[in-house]
Amino acid sequence: MPQRESPEPSSHTLSDELFAKLPEPSHRAPAVDQAPPAPGSRRARREAARAGAPAAEQTPAPELAPSPEQAPAPEQAPAAEQAPVGEQVPQVTGTPAESSPKSALQSDAGADAPTEAAAAGAPAAEAPAKPAAPTLDDLFEADHGDAVHTRAAKKKRRTGCLVALIIVLALIGGAVGAGFWVMNTYGDKINEVMGWGPPADWEPGMATGEVMVTIREGDTGSPISTALYEAGVTKTEDVFYDYLVDENIAVTFYPGVYPLQEKMTAEAALEILRDPANIIANTVGISEGGTIESSLPVISESLDIPIEELESAVKDPGAYGVDAGSLEGWLFPAVYTFDPAATATQVIQRMVDRTRESLSAAGVPAGDENRVLTIASIIEREGRTGDFGKVSRVIQNRLDDGMMLQMDSTAQYGYGELHAGVVSTSEEAQFAENDWNTYVIEGLPIGPIANPSDAAIDAAMHPVDGPWFYFVTINPQSGETVFSTTYEEHQAAIDTWHDWCRANPDQGC
């Protein structure tokens, strides 16, 4: 190639001016990444642009020149060896067919190769096809791609910020909604704990009027606190109980009816309830083995309810859900406390309900209540509590064997002398024709003859095992009773009872 000391200014291109200012390249060729570009990447698009074909159809990359470590350096032309200092000689690291674009520094040399070949007279048709030489635009293509990538990244960042904003707003909305739900559901409790709401107790000096509050057997602070609130004594339902807890007050409450006022403080209410002297006497006790005839006068006197109202209240058993001809046996024997304003119907209903509780506790099947109460009432009248199980067995054995019961208590009830105060059955009562006299009828009486206790009801359902068909109380004063299997044994026990009666003529024999 002819040497030129100073190229003509007119022949300079912008590319020549740029490269003239660049430092001399090092003699060591840079390592080439021989891995093919990823399809669709910017590098693949650039190489496709150089090859003049789409990235999806690009031809295999030309063979790269070996690195200096793998092959000897090519021999330099003699002219290059004799070139004087300061003169520039273009250098080519291989033939056009062997060279491949490596960097922006080599693109200029590759661009001069066709010109030199044409000057030498080589036909252009014989030159092998090769990729188009890089231009200056290729140098800035990466920058343009980076700008496009930057704009896409900014768009992604804007989209991500929008999504994050939506998520934050959704979380805030959910928190606000949850806050509304909590306040609507637990607002009162929260206000009470935080002290935000109105005071839970009345102010001293606001009490007025008069109300009656009933404390029942076994009532503790919590149910009493509720009863005070429902009666209008305290301002809130829990203020009385909270007062006991906060002040660590241990108190015993006695059952009864207490006179209080509306709008009292918890402290003032406690002062009245803890003193049993403030109880209004409004209690009544129904005795075990008692009857309607003996119980109604006691109820009337204790609760100040007219006897006529009580007699009217017991006339219709169906009003209390009892399927029987009478409420006999359904007025459970216990001590009751009633409000002063309680009616006769409310009093009777309370006693019937208590009987149902006892029947349920003993496991009495539905529909069998009247039969069980009848047996239990006989047990209650005939024996001591410790002998209830044996008396129940005698009744069951005689029923199973088809024997008449022949119980004195049934004959006395039917004849109307149950409360005569005597142990022996009169001859008139023993042979009187009625539906209760088991000396005359077979099987059980038509209904109960007295009010049985829990123990008698349980014994009627669960008689103890035994062979007995007879029993007699040989000592009415102590209640000692002899149970017999044969009639002869029974007669001997009766003789013992007669001996006791002769020795104690004033004991009701």
C-alpha positions in Angstrom: 0.0 0.0 0.0 1.5 3.5 -0.9 2.7 5.5 2.1 1.5 9.0 2.7 3.0 11.3 5.2 0.1 13.7 5.5 -3.3 12.8 4.1 -5.1 15.6 2.2 -7.6 17.4 4.3 -10.2 17.0 1.6 -10.0 13.2 1.9 -10.6 13.2 5.7 -13.9 11.9 6.9 -15.5 12.5 10.3 -14.5 9.0 11.2 -10.8 9.6 10.4 -10.8 12.7 12.6 -12.3 10.8 15.5 -9.9 7.8 15.2 -6.9 10.0 14.7 -7.4 11.4 18.2 -7.7 7.9 19.8 -4.6 6.4 21.5 -2.7 3.6 19.8 -4.3 0.2 20.3 -2.4 -2.3 22.4 -0.8 -5.2 20.6 -2.7 -7.7 22.6 -6.0 -8.6 21.1 -8.9 -8.5 23.5 -10.5 -11.7 24.5 -13.6 -12.4 22.4 -16.8 -13.7 23.9 -17.5 -16.7 21.6 -20.9 -17.5 23.1 -23.7 -16.7 20.7 -26.0 -13.8 21.7 -29.3 -14.6 23.3 -32.2 -14.4 20.8 -34.0 -11.1 21.1 -31.2 -9.4 23.0 -29.7 -6.0 21.9 -26.5 -7.7 20.9 -28.4 -10.1 18.6 -30.3 -7.2 17.0 -27.0 -5.3 16.4 -25.3 -8.3 14.8 -28.4 -8.9 12.7 -28.3 -5.3 11.6 -24.7 -5.7 10.5 -25.4 -8.9 8.6 -28.4 -7.3 6.9 -30.8 -10.0 8.1 -33.4 -10.3 11.0 -32.1 -11.6 14.3 -34.2 -14.7 14.0 -32.4 -15.6 10.7 -28.8 -14.5 11.2 -26.0 -16.7 9.9 -23.4 -18.3 12.1 -20.8 -15.8 13.2 -17.5 -15.9 11.2 -14.5 -17.6 12.7 -12.7 -15.4 15.0 -9.0 -14.8 14.9 -7.1 -16.8 17.4 -5.8 -15.0 20.5 -2.1 -14.2 20.8 -1.7 -17.0 23.3 -3.1 -19.6 20.9 -1.3 -18.7 17.6 1.9 -16.9 16.5 1.6 -13.3 15.5 1.3 -12.8 11.7 4.4 -11.7 9.8 4.5 -8.0 9.1 5.1 -6.7 5.6 8.6 -5.6 4.7 7.4 -2.1 4.0 6.2 -1.9 7.6 9.6 -2.9 8.9 11.4 -0.2 6.9 8.9 2.5 7.6 10.5 5.6 9.0 9.6 6.9 12.5 6.5 9.1 12.4 5.0 7.6 9.3 1.7 5.8 9.7 1.2 2.5 8.1 -2.3 0.9 8.2 -2.2 -2.5 9.8 -4.4 -5.4 9.0 -4.5 -8.5 11.2 -5.7 -10.9 8.5 -7.2 -11.2 5.1 -10.7 -9.9 4.6 -12.1 -13.3 4.6 -10.5 -14.2 7.8 -11.1 -11.0 9.7 -14.3 -10.2 11.6 -15.4 -7.0 13.2 -14.1 -6.9 16.7 -14.2 -3.3 17.9 -14.7 0.2 16.8 -10.9 0.4 16.3 -10.8 -2.4 13.6 -13.8 -1.2 11.7 -11.8 1.5 9.9 -9.2 -0.9 8.7 -11.8 -3.2 7.4 -13.4 -0.4 5.5 -10.2 0.4 3.6 -9.6 -3.2 2.4 -12.0 -3.2 -0.5 -10.4 0.1 -1.8 -6.9 -1.4 -1.7 -8.1 -4.6 -3.5 -9.7 -2.5 -6.2 -6.5 -0.4 -6.6 -4.5 -3.6 -7.0 -6.7 -4.5 -9.9 -8.4 -7.5 -8.3 -11.8 -8.1 -9.7 -14.6 -7.1 -7.3 -16.6 -10.2 -8.2 -13.9 -12.5 -6.7 -14.1 -10.8 -3.3 -15.8 -13.1 -0.8 -19.1 -12.0 0.8 -18.8 -10.6 4.3 -20.9 -8.6 6.7 -21.2 -4.9 6.1 -18.6 -2.8 7.8 -19.7 -1.1 11.0 -20.3 2.6 10.7 -20.3 5.5 13.2 -24.0 4.9 13.8 -23.2 1.5 15.1 -21.0 3.2 17.8 -24.0 5.0 19.2 -26.6 2.2 18.7 -25.9 0.9 22.2 -26.5 4.3 23.6 -29.8 4.5 21.7 -30.8 1.0 23.0 -29.9 2.0 26.5 -32.1 5.0 26.2 -35.0 2.9 25.1 -34.3 0.5 27.9 -34.2 3.4 30.3 -37.6 4.6 29.1 -39.0 1.1 29.5 -37.5 0.8 33.0 -39.0 4.1 34.0 -42.4 3.0 32.6 -42.1 -0.2 34.7 -41.2 1.8 37.7 -44.2 4.0 37.2 -46.4 0.9 36.9 -44.9 -0.6 40.0 -45.4 2.6 42.0 -49.1 2.6 40.9 -49.6 -1.0 42.0 -47.9 -0.3 45.3 -50.1 2.8 45.9 -53.2 0.7 45.2 -52.1 -2.0 47.7 -51.3 0.6 50.3 -54.7 2.3 49.8 -56.4 -1.2 50.0 -54.6 -1.9 53.3 -55.6 1.5 54.7 -59.2 0.9 53.7 -59.2 -2.5 55.3 -57.7 -1.2 58.5 -60.3 1.6 58.6 -63.1 -0.9 58.0 -61.8 -3.2 60.6 -61.6 -0.3 63.0 -65.3 0.6 62.4 -66.3 -3.1 63.0 -64.3 -3.3 66.2 -65.8 -0.1 67.5 -69.4 -1.1 66.6 -68.9 -4.5 68.2 -66.7 -3.8 71.2 -67.0 0.0 71.5 -68.7 -0.1 74.9 -66.0 -2.4 76.4 -63.2 -0.3 74.8 -64.7 2.9 76.1 -65.1 1.4 79.5 -61.5 0.2 79.7 -60.0 3.4 78.3 -62.3 5.6 80.3 -63.8 7.3 77.3 -67.4 6.6 77.9 -69.9 7.9 80.4 -69.4 6.7 84.1 -70.7 3.2 84.8 -72.1 4.1 88.2 -74.6 6.5 89.5 -73.5 9.5 91.5 -74.2 9.5 95.2 -77.4 11.2 96.2 -79.3 10.2 93.1 -81.2 7.3 94.7 -85.0 7.5 94.7 -88.1 5.3 95.0 -88.2 1.7 96.3 -87.6 -1.6 94.6 -87.4 -5.2 95.9 -84.5 -7.4 94.9 -84.5 -11.1 95.6 -81.3 -13.0 96.3 -81.7 -16.7 95.9 -79.8 -19.6 97.6 -76.3 -19.9 96.0 -76.3 -16.5 94.3 -72.9 -14.9 93.9 -71.6 -11.5 92.8 -72.2 -11.9 89.1 -75.9 -12.9 89.1 -76.7 -10.4 91.9 -75.0 -7.7 89.8 -77.4 -8.6 86.9 -80.4 -8.6 89.2 -79.6 -5.2 90.6 -79.3 -3.8 87.0 -82.5 -5.4 85.9 -84.3 -3.9 88.9 -83.0 -0.4 88.1 -80.8 -0.2 91.1 -77.5 0.1 89.3 -76.6 2.0 86.2 -74.8 -0.8 84.3 -75.0 -4.6 84.5 -71.5 -5.2 85.7 -70.8 -2.3 87.9 -71.7 -4.1 91.1 -69.6 -7.1 90.3 -66.7 -4.9 89.1 -66.8 -3.0 92.4 -66.5 -6.2 94.4 -63.5 -7.3 92.3 -61.7 -3.9 92.2 -62.1 -3.4 95.9 -61.2 -7.0 96.7 -64.3 -7.4 98.8 -65.3 -10.8 100.2 -68.9 -11.0 101.2 -71.5 -13.6 102.1 -75.0 -13.0 100.6 -78.0 -14.4 102.4 -81.1 -15.4 100.4 -84.1 -13.3 100.8 -85.9 -10.1 99.6 -84.1 -6.8 100.2 -85.5 -3.3 100.0 -83.4 -1.1 97.7 -83.8 2.1 95.7 -83.4 3.0 92.0 -80.2 4.8 90.9 -78.0 3.6 93.9 -74.3 3.4 93.7 -72.7 -0.1 93.9 -71.2 0.8 97.3 -74.6 1.8 98.7 -76.3 -1.3 97.4 -73.7 -3.5 98.9 -74.2 -2.0 102.4 -77.8 -3.1 102.3 -77.3 -6.6 100.8 -74.5 -7.6 103.1 -76.7 -7.2 106.2 -79.2 -10.0 106.7 -81.2 -7.8 109.1 -82.4 -6.0 106.0 -84.2 -9.1 104.6 -87.9 -8.8 104.2 -89.5 -12.0 105.6 -91.2 -13.5 102.5 -90.2 -17.1 102.6 -92.3 -20.3 102.9 -91.4 -23.9 103.7 -93.3 -26.9 102.3 -92.8 -30.0 104.4 -91.8 -33.5 103.1 -94.9 -35.7 103.0 -97.2 -32.7 103.2 -100.3 -32.4 101.0 -102.2 -29.6 99.2 -104.6 -29.5 102.2 -101.8 -28.9 104.7 -99.6 -26.7 102.5 -102.0 -24.0 101.2 -102.6 -22.5 104.7 -98.9 -22.3 105.3 -98.3 -20.6 102.0 -101.1 -18.1 102.6 -99.8 -17.1 106.0 -96.2 -16.9 105.1 -96.6 -14.9 101.8 -99.7 -13.0 102.8 -101.7 -14.4 99.8 -105.4 -15.0 100.4 -106.2 -18.7 100.7 -109.0 -18.4 98.1 -106.5 -17.3 95.5 -104.3 -20.3 96.3 -107.2 -22.7 96.1 -108.2 -21.3 92.8 -104.6 -21.6 91.5 -104.4 -25.3 92.2 -107.7 -26.3 90.6 -106.4 -26.7 87.1 -103.3 -28.9 86.8 -103.3 -28.4 83.1 -102.4 -24.8 83.5 -99.0 -25.9 84.7 -98.5 -28.7 82.2 -99.5 -31.5 84.6 -101.5 -34.4 83.0 -103.3 -35.5 86.2 -106.5 -34.9 88.0 -104.8 -33.0 90.8 -101.6 -31.3 91.7 -101.2 -33.5 94.8 -97.5 -34.6 94.9 -96.5 -31.7 92.7 -95.8 -29.0 95.3 -92.2 -29.9 96.0 -91.1 -29.8 99.7 -88.5 -27.1 100.1 -87.9 -23.5 101.4 -88.9 -20.8 98.9 -88.2 -17.1 98.8 -90.6 -14.9 96.7 -90.9 -11.3 95.8 -93.5 -9.5 97.8 -95.6 -9.0 94.7 -95.6 -12.7 93.7 -99.1 -14.0 92.8 -100.7 -17.3 93.8 -100.1 -18.7 90.3 -96.5 -17.7 90.4 -96.0 -19.5 93.7 -97.6 -22.7 92.6 -95.7 -22.6 89.3 -92.4 -22.3 91.1 -93.1 -25.4 93.2 -94.3 -27.5 90.2 -91.1 -26.5 88.3 -89.0 -27.7 91.2 -90.7 -31.0 91.1 -89.9 -31.4 87.4 -86.2 -30.7 88.3 -86.2 -33.6 90.8 -88.0 -36.0 88.3 -85.4 -35.1 85.6 -82.5 -35.6 88.0 -83.8 -39.1 88.9 -84.1 -40.0 85.2 -87.9 -40.4 85.1 -89.1 -40.9 81.5 -91.5 -38.4 80.0 -95.1 -39.5 80.6 -94.2 -41.6 83.6 -94.1 -38.8 86.1 -97.4 -39.4 87.8 -96.7 -43.1 88.4 -93.3 -42.4 89.9 -94.7 -39.6 92.1 -97.4 -42.0 93.4 -94.8 -44.6 94.5 -92.5 -41.9 95.9 -95.3 -40.4 97.9 -96.1 -43.8 99.5 -92.4 -44.2 100.3 -92.3 -40.8 101.8 -95.2 -41.5 104.2 -94.3 -45.1 105.1 -90.6 -45.1 106.0 -87.5 -43.3 107.2 -85.1 -41.8 104.7 -82.6 -44.6 105.3 -85.2 -47.3 104.5 -86.6 -45.7 101.4 -84.8 -48.1 99.1 -86.2 -51.2 101.0 -89.8 -49.8 101.1 -89.5 -49.2 97.3 -88.4 -52.9 96.9 -91.4 -54.1 98.9 -93.8 -52.1 96.8 -92.2 -53.4 93.6 -92.1 -57.0 94.7 -95.8 -57.0 95.7 -96.8 -55.3 92.4 -94.7 -57.9 90.4 -96.3 -60.8 92.4 -99.9 -59.5 91.9 -100.4 -58.8 95.6 -102.4 -55.9 97.0 -100.2 -53.2 98.5 -102.2 -52.8 101.7 -100.4 -49.6 102.7 -101.9 -47.8 105.7 -101.0 -44.4 104.3 -103.1 -44.9 101.2 -106.1 -45.9 103.2 -105.7 -42.9 105.6 -105.3 -40.5 102.6 -108.4 -41.8 100.9 -110.5 -41.6 104.0 -109.2 -38.1 105.0 -107.3 -39.0 108.2 -103.8 -38.8 106.9 -103.1 -35.8 109.2 -105.0 -37.2 112.2 -101.8 -37.7 114.0 -102.2 -41.4 114.6 -100.0 -44.3 113.3 -102.7 -46.9 113.1 -105.4 -47.0 110.4 -108.9 -46.9 111.7 -111.3 -49.7 110.7 -113.4 -47.2 108.8 -110.5 -46.0 106.7 -109.2 -49.5 106.1 -112.4 -50.7 104.4 -113.5 -47.4 102.8 -114.2 -47.6 99.1 -112.1 -45.0 97.2 -109.4 -44.8 94.5 -106.5 -44.5 96.9 -107.2 -47.3 99.5 -104.8 -50.1 98.6 -106.6 -52.4 101.1 -109.5 -52.3 98.6 -108.0 -51.8 95.1 -105.3 -53.6 93.4 -102.2 -51.9 92.2 -101.3 -48.3 92.8 -103.6 -45.6 93.9 -105.0 -43.2 91.3 -102.4 -40.6 92.1 -99.9 -39.4 94.7 -100.9 -39.0 98.3 -98.2 -36.5 99.4 -95.3 -34.3 98.4 -92.2 -36.6 97.9 -88.7 -35.4 98.5 -85.7 -35.9 96.2 -84.7 -39.1 98.1 -88.1 -40.6 97.8 -88.3 -39.9 94.1 -84.9 -41.4 93.5 -85.8 -44.5 95.6 -89.0 -45.0 93.5 -86.8 -45.2 90.4 -84.0 -47.2 92.0 -85.2 -49.8 94.6 -82.5 -51.8 96.3 -82.3 -55.5 95.8 -84.1 -57.7 98.3 -86.7 -60.5 98.8 -89.0 -58.6 101.1 -92.8 -58.5 100.9 -93.6 -57.0 104.3 -92.4 -54.3 106.7 -93.6 -52.7 109.9 -92.2 -49.9 112.1 -91.8 -51.5 115.5 -90.7 -48.3 117.2 -92.4 -45.1 115.9 -90.3 -43.0 118.1 -87.0 -44.1 116.6 -88.4 -45.2 113.3 -87.0 -48.7 113.6 -88.5 -50.9 110.8 -88.4 -54.6 110.3 -88.6 -56.0 106.7 -89.8 -59.6 106.3 -90.0 -62.1 103.5 -92.7 -64.4 104.9 -96.1 -63.6 106.5 -95.1 -65.4 109.7 -92.0 -63.2 110.0 -94.2 -60.2 109.5 -96.7 -61.3 112.2 -93.8 -61.6 114.6 -92.7 -58.1 113.8 -96.3 -56.8 114.3 -96.3 -58.4 117.8 -93.2 -56.4 118.7 -94.8 -53.2 117.5 -97.9 -53.9 119.7 -95.6 -54.4 122.7 -94.1 -51.0 122.1 -97.5 -49.4 121.8 -98.6 -50.9 125.1 -95.5 -49.5 126.7 -96.1 -46.1 125.2 -99.8 -45.5 125.1 -99.5 -41.8 124.5 -97.4 -42.0 121.3 -100.2 -42.2 118.8 -100.6 -45.9 118.4 
